[in-house]
Amino acid sequence: MASFGFAFKGLATLIRTQPNARIHVLATVIVVIAGCYFPLQPSEWLWLIGAMAGVWITEAINTALEFLTDLVSPDYHPLAGHAKDVAAAAVLLAAITAVLIGLIIFVPHISAVQ
């Protein structure tokens, strides 16, 4: 049970300290609401859940790496900067992939309404 407590504490830290995580909260809520509005197939939900999870997981790993890098390298070091940049790139790639998956799923549903 303590492990769950630590995990939820980490999630709260992620959302409280990272502005991009709050954007991910908003995007997640919008996607879930849109998914409830349109008649999605179970496979479409699986793709959306996977995409959202990918963004959240990479954001969490990016944040953990940033915290750790700041701890071990409080002064600027090019390698620390590279580590942070590559971790941020992972989040960017996950977010782009999630947007593409969302477009592939939602555009046909939106088009059908018009």
ROSE-4610 file (N, C-alpha, C; in Angstrom, 1 decimal, always signed):
// ROSE-4610
residu = [M/M/M/A/A/A/S/S/S/F/F/F/G/G/G/F/F/F/A/A/A/F/F/F/K/K/K/G/G/G/L/L/L/A/A/A/T/T/T/L/L/L/I/I/I/R/R/R/T/T/T/Q/Q/Q/P/P/P/N/N/N/A/A/A/R/R/R/I/I/I/H/H/H/V/V/V/L/L/L/A/A/A/T/T/T/V/V/V/I/I/I/V/V/V/V/V/V/I/I/I/A/A/A/G/G/G/C/C/C/Y/Y/Y/F/F/F/P/P/P/L/L/L/Q/Q/Q/P/P/P/S/S/S/E/E/E/W/W/W/L/L/L/W/W/W/L/L/L/I/I/I/G/G/G/A/A/A/M/M/M/A/A/A/G/G/G/V/V/V/W/W/W/I/I/I/T/T/T/E/E/E/A/A/A/I/I/I/N/N/N/T/T/T/A/A/A/L/L/L/E/E/E/F/F/F/L/L/L/T/T/T/D/D/D/L/L/L/V/V/V/S/S/S/P/P/P/D/D/D/Y/Y/Y/H/H/H/P/P/P/L/L/L/A/A/A/G/G/G/H/H/H/A/A/A/K/K/K/D/D/D/V/V/V/A/A/A/A/A/A/A/A/A/A/A/A/V/V/V/L/L/L/L/L/L/A/A/A/A/A/A/I/I/I/T/T/T/A/A/A/V/V/V/L/L/L/I/I/I/G/G/G/L/L/L/I/I/I/I/I/I/F/F/F/V/V/V/P/P/P/H/H/H/I/I/I/S/S/S/A/A/A/V/V/V/Q/Q/Q]
num = [1/1/1/2/2/2/3/3/3/4/4/4/5/5/5/6/6/6/7/7/7/8/8/8/9/9/9/10/10/10/11/11/11/12/12/12/13/13/13/14/14/14/15/15/15/16/16/16/17/17/17/18/18/18/19/19/19/20/20/20/21/21/21/22/22/22/23/23/23/24/24/24/25/25/25/26/26/26/27/27/27/28/28/28/29/29/29/30/30/30/31/31/31/32/32/32/33/33/33/34/34/34/35/35/35/36/36/36/37/37/37/38/38/38/39/39/39/40/40/40/41/41/41/42/42/42/43/43/43/44/44/44/45/45/45/46/46/46/47/47/47/48/48/48/49/49/49/50/50/50/51/51/51/52/52/52/53/53/53/54/54/54/55/55/55/56/56/56/57/57/57/58/58/58/59/59/59/60/60/60/61/61/61/62/62/62/63/63/63/64/64/64/65/65/65/66/66/66/67/67/67/68/68/68/69/69/69/70/70/70/71/71/71/72/72/72/73/73/73/74/74/74/75/75/75/76/76/76/77/77/77/78/78/78/79/79/79/80/80/80/81/81/81/82/82/82/83/83/83/84/84/84/85/85/85/86/86/86/87/87/87/88/88/88/89/89/89/90/90/90/91/91/91/92/92/92/93/93/93/94/94/94/95/95/95/96/96/96/97/97/97/98/98/98/99/99/99/100/100/100/101/101/101/102/102/102/103/103/103/104/104/104/105/105/105/106/106/106/107/107/107/108/108/108/109/109/109/110/110/110/111/111/111/112/112/112/113/113/113/114/114/114]
x = [+0.8/+0.0/+0.9/+2.0/+2.9/+3.4/+3.6/+4.1/+3.1/+1.8/+0.7/+0.8/+1.0/+1.0/+2.2/+3.3/+4.5/+4.2/+3.5/+3.2/+2.2/+1.2/+0.2/+0.9/+1.8/+2.6/+3.4/+4.0/+4.8/+3.9/+2.7/+1.8/+1.3/+1.1/+0.7/+1.9/+3.1/+4.2/+4.4/+4.2/+4.2/+3.2/+2.0/+1.0/+1.2/+1.6/+1.8/+3.0/+4.0/+5.3/+5.5/+4.8/+5.1/+4.0/+4.2/+3.1/+2.6/+3.6/+3.2/+2.3/+2.5/+1.6/+0.2/+0.0/-1.3/-2.0/-1.2/-1.7/-2.1/-1.3/-1.7/-3.0/-3.2/-4.5/-5.6/-5.5/-6.6/-6.8/-5.7/-5.9/-6.5/-6.1/-6.7/-8.2/-8.6/-10.0/-10.8/-10.2/-10.9/-11.1/-10.0/-10.1/-11.1/-11.1/-12.1/-13.5/-13.8/-15.1/-15.5/-14.6/-14.8/-15.1/-14.3/-14.5/-15.9/-16.4/-17.7/-18.8/-18.5/-19.5/-19.7/-18.6/-18.7/-18.7/-19.4/-19.5/-18.2/-17.3/-16.0/-16.1/-15.3/-15.2/-14.2/-14.2/-13.3/-11.8/-11.6/-10.2/-9.7/-10.7/-10.3/-10.0/-10.7/-10.4/-9.1/-8.7/-7.4/-6.3/-6.4/-5.4/-5.3/-6.5/-6.4/-5.8/-6.2/-5.6/-4.1/-3.7/-2.3/-1.5/-2.1/-1.5/-1.4/-2.5/-2.5/-1.5/-1.4/-0.5/+0.9/+1.2/+2.5/+3.0/+2.1/+2.5/+2.7/+1.8/+2.0/+3.2/+3.5/+4.7/+5.9/+6.0/+7.2/+7.4/+6.2/+6.3/+6.8/+6.4/+6.8/+8.3/+8.8/+10.2/+11.0/+10.5/+11.2/+11.4/+10.3/+10.4/+11.3/+11.3/+12.2/+13.6/+13.9/+15.2/+15.7/+14.8/+15.1/+15.4/+14.6/+14.9/+16.2/+16.5/+17.7/+18.9/+18.8/+19.9/+20.2/+19.2/+19.4/+20.1/+19.8/+20.4/+21.9/+22.2/+23.6/+24.5/+23.8/+24.6/+23.9/+24.1/+23.4/+24.0/+25.2/+25.8/+25.6/+25.6/+25.4/+26.5/+26.1/+27.1/+26.4/+27.2/+26.6/+25.9/+26.5/+25.9/+24.6/+24.5/+23.2/+22.1/+22.6/+21.6/+21.2/+22.1/+21.7/+20.8/+21.0/+20.1/+18.7/+18.6/+17.3/+16.6/+17.4/+16.8/+16.3/+17.1/+16.6/+15.4/+15.3/+14.1/+12.9/+13.1/+12.0/+11.6/+12.6/+12.3/+11.4/+11.6/+10.8/+9.3/+9.1/+7.7/+7.1/+7.9/+7.5/+7.1/+7.9/+7.5/+6.3/+6.1/+4.9/+3.7/+3.8/+2.7/+2.3/+3.3/+3.0/+2.3/+2.8/+2.1/+0.7/+0.5/-0.9/-1.8/-1.3/-2.1/-2.5/-1.5/-1.8/-2.8/-2.7/-3.7/-5.1/-5.1/-6.4/-7.0/-6.2/-6.8/-7.3/-6.6/-7.0/-8.3/-8.5/-9.7/-10.9/-10.6/-11.7/-12.2/-11.3/-11.7/-12.8/-12.8/-13.9/-15.2/-15.2/-16.3/-16.9/-16.0/-16.4/-17.0/-16.4/-16.9/-18.2/-18.5/-19.8/-20.9/-20.6/-21.6/-22.0/-21.1/-21.4/-22.2]
y = [-1.2/+0.0/+1.3/+1.2/+2.4/+2.7/+1.7/+2.0/+2.8/+2.4/+3.2/+4.7/+4.8/+6.2/+7.0/+6.4/+7.0/+7.4/+6.5/+6.7/+7.8/+7.9/+9.0/+10.3/+10.3/+11.4/+11.9/+11.0/+11.4/+12.0/+11.4/+12.0/+13.4/+13.6/+14.9/+15.9/+15.5/+16.3/+16.7/+15.7/+15.9/+17.0/+16.9/+17.8/+19.2/+19.2/+20.4/+21.2/+20.6/+21.3/+21.5/+20.8/+20.8/+21.4/+22.6/+23.3/+22.4/+21.7/+20.8/+19.7/+19.2/+18.1/+18.6/+19.9/+20.4/+20.6/+20.8/+20.8/+19.4/+18.4/+17.0/+16.6/+17.2/+16.9/+17.5/+18.7/+19.3/+18.5/+18.1/+17.3/+15.9/+15.3/+14.0/+14.2/+15.2/+15.4/+15.7/+16.5/+16.7/+15.5/+14.7/+13.4/+12.5/+12.3/+11.4/+11.9/+13.2/+13.8/+13.5/+13.8/+13.6/+12.1/+11.3/+9.8/+9.4/+10.0/+9.7/+10.2/+11.3/+11.9/+11.1/+10.7/+10.0/+8.5/+7.8/+6.3/+5.6/+5.6/+4.9/+3.4/+2.8/+1.3/+1.0/-0.2/-0.5/-0.4/-0.8/-0.7/+0.8/+1.7/+3.1/+3.6/+3.2/+3.5/+3.0/+1.8/+1.2/+2.1/+2.5/+3.4/+4.7/+5.3/+6.6/+6.4/+5.3/+5.1/+4.9/+4.1/+3.9/+5.2/+6.0/+7.3/+8.2/+8.3/+9.1/+8.6/+7.3/+6.7/+7.0/+6.9/+7.2/+8.6/+9.5/+10.9/+11.1/+10.5/+10.7/+10.0/+8.8/+8.0/+8.8/+9.3/+10.0/+11.3/+12.0/+13.2/+12.9/+11.8/+11.5/+11.1/+10.4/+10.0/+11.3/+12.1/+13.4/+14.2/+14.3/+15.1/+14.5/+13.2/+12.5/+12.7/+12.6/+12.8/+14.3/+15.2/+16.6/+16.9/+16.3/+16.4/+15.8/+14.6/+14.0/+14.7/+15.2/+16.0/+17.2/+17.9/+19.1/+18.8/+17.6/+17.2/+16.9/+16.2/+15.7/+16.7/+17.7/+18.7/+20.0/+20.6/+21.9/+23.0/+22.9/+23.9/+23.4/+24.3/+23.9/+23.0/+21.9/+21.0/+20.6/+20.7/+20.3/+19.0/+18.0/+16.6/+16.6/+17.4/+17.5/+18.1/+19.2/+19.8/+18.9/+18.1/+17.1/+16.1/+15.6/+14.6/+15.2/+16.4/+17.0/+17.2/+17.7/+17.9/+16.6/+15.5/+14.2/+13.7/+13.9/+13.5/+14.3/+15.6/+16.4/+16.0/+15.6/+15.1/+13.9/+13.0/+11.8/+12.2/+13.2/+13.7/+14.3/+15.1/+15.7/+14.6/+13.6/+12.5/+11.8/+11.5/+10.9/+11.8/+13.1/+14.0/+14.1/+14.1/+14.2/+12.9/+11.8/+10.5/+10.5/+11.0/+11.0/+11.9/+13.0/+13.9/+13.2/+12.6/+11.8/+10.7/+10.0/+8.9/+9.6/+10.7/+11.4/+11.8/+12.4/+12.8/+11.7/+10.6/+9.4/+8.9/+8.9/+8.4/+9.4/+10.7/+11.6/+12.3/+12.5/+13.2/+12.5/+11.2/+10.5/+10.7/+10.7/+10.8/+12.3/+13.2/+14.6/+14.9/+14.3/+14.5/+13.9/+12.8/+12.1/+12.9/+13.8/+14.6/+15.7/+16.2/+17.4/+17.0]
z = [+0.0/+0.0/+0.0/+0.7/+0.7/-0.7/-1.5/-2.9/-3.7/-3.5/-4.1/-3.7/-2.4/-1.8/-2.4/-2.5/-3.2/-4.6/-5.3/-6.7/-6.9/-6.0/-6.1/-5.7/-4.7/-4.4/-5.5/-6.3/-7.5/-8.5/-8.7/-9.7/-9.3/-8.0/-7.6/-7.8/-7.5/-7.7/-9.2/-10.1/-11.5/-11.9/-11.5/-11.9/-11.3/-10.0/-9.3/-9.8/-10.2/-10.5/-12.0/-12.9/-14.3/-15.1/-15.7/-16.4/-17.6/-18.2/-19.4/-18.9/-17.7/-17.1/-17.0/-16.6/-16.5/-17.9/-18.9/-20.3/-20.6/-20.2/-20.5/-19.8/-18.6/-17.9/-18.7/-19.2/-20.0/-21.3/-22.0/-23.2/-22.9/-21.8/-21.4/-21.2/-20.5/-20.2/-21.5/-22.4/-23.7/-24.5/-24.5/-25.3/-24.7/-23.4/-22.8/-23.0/-22.9/-23.2/-24.6/-25.6/-27.0/-27.2/-26.6/-26.7/-26.2/-25.2/-24.7/-25.6/-26.2/-27.1/-28.4/-29.0/-30.3/-30.0/-30.9/-30.7/-31.0/-30.2/-30.4/-30.3/-31.1/-31.0/-29.9/-29.3/-28.2/-28.7/-30.0/-30.5/-30.6/-30.8/-30.9/-29.5/-28.5/-27.1/-26.7/-27.1/-26.8/-27.4/-28.6/-29.2/-28.5/-28.1/-27.4/-26.0/-25.3/-24.0/-24.1/-25.1/-25.3/-25.6/-26.4/-26.7/-25.5/-24.8/-23.6/-22.5/-22.4/-21.4/-21.9/-23.2/-23.7/-23.3/-23.5/-23.2/-21.7/-20.9/-19.4/-18.9/-19.4/-19.0/-19.4/-20.6/-21.0/-20.2/-20.0/-19.2/-17.8/-17.2/-15.8/-15.8/-16.8/-16.9/-17.1/-18.0/-18.3/-17.0/-16.3/-15.0/-14.0/-13.9/-12.9/-13.3/-14.6/-15.1/-14.9/-15.1/-14.8/-13.3/-12.4/-11.0/-10.6/-11.1/-10.8/-11.4/-12.6/-13.3/-12.5/-12.0/-11.2/-9.9/-9.3/-8.1/-8.3/-9.3/-9.5/-10.2/-10.9/-11.7/-11.5/-10.3/-10.1/-10.9/-11.3/-12.2/-13.7/-14.6/-16.0/-16.5/-17.1/-17.8/-19.1/-20.2/-21.5/-21.6/-20.9/-20.9/-20.1/-19.1/-18.3/-19.2/-20.0/-20.9/-22.0/-22.5/-23.5/-23.0/-21.8/-21.1/-21.0/-20.6/-20.4/-21.8/-22.8/-24.1/-24.7/-24.6/-25.2/-24.5/-23.2/-22.4/-22.9/-23.1/-23.6/-25.0/-25.8/-27.1/-27.1/-26.1/-26.0/-25.7/-24.9/-24.6/-25.9/-26.6/-27.9/-28.9/-29.0/-29.9/-29.5/-28.2/-27.7/-28.0/-27.8/-28.0/-29.4/-30.3/-31.8/-32.2/-31.7/-32.0/-31.5/-30.3/-29.7/-30.5/-31.0/-31.8/-33.1/-33.7/-35.0/-34.8/-33.7/-33.4/-33.2/-32.4/-32.2/-33.5/-34.4/-35.7/-36.5/-36.5/-37.3/-36.7/-35.4/-34.8/-34.9/-34.5/-34.4/-35.7/-36.6/-37.9/-38.6/-38.8/-39.4/-38.6/-37.3/-36.5/-36.6/-36.6/-36.7/-38.1/-39.1/-40.5/-40.7/-40.0/-40.1/-39.5/-38.6/-37.9/-38.9/-39.7/-40.6/-41.8]
